[in-house]
Amino acid sequence: MLVDVHAHMEHKAFEPDLTEVLERAKQAGLTAVISSGTNYELNVKTLDLAKKFPIIKPALGLYPADALRLSEEEFEKSLDFIKAHRKEIIAIGEIGLDFQEAKGKEEEQEKNFSRLLQLSEELKLPVIVHSRKAEEKVIEVLEGFKAKKVVMHCFSGSMSLVKRAEDNGWMFSVPCNVVFSEHFQNLVRQVSVSQLLTETDAPFLPPVKGQRNEPMNVAFTVKKIAEIKGLDPEEVEKIVFMNFKKIFR
Ligand SMILES: [Zn+2]
């Protein structure tokens, strides 16, 4: 019952061997891989892949830097595409704010993020949220929407911001670099296991630097969470699966 709630199976890094990658994921015990689109073209590709491979659960979104590149017309087209495929998708993502990329466009990013949150509210779908150097702002905007079904993907904010997001009832998806990242180890220590999910962000953020990451590696995260929380890996796997069901149904 392992789940990877944030990966990019549509990324070109998986073009040569996606079938094998997903076969390995199944062998490792995964039942779902949420693949998040980041722009119009990749949203189309994500849906196509989900039709071909049932293990892929599609999320559609607009990554902050990608959203900034769009004209108003293109932005609308992307929103319409997501609306038109409401029944096929599990979440809105990847969306959020990134003040490291696209500096000086903070307000425009916030406006784009708000429009996507508006859409998630309208479609009654959870959101998978990216935040980099914008963690507090992301929380503020989400709070403004009174968003409930939120996955903070790879959240790097301070522990007081972690607490604030936890108190809002949001989930945290823990990447496999938790095996060496002190920040994510602290996050796991602090957050209730009932609000933890597992992700890879594959092909990014590998547990061993320099490799291409893939969904089967969520097993590393489960093991590390179990170690930190003093639970059996099987127990963590079950709890994470329940958390997954709770937010994505
Ligand atoms: Zn991502």
Residues whose N, C-alpha, C, O or C-beta is under 5 A from the ligand:
A	BS01	ZN	E94 D201
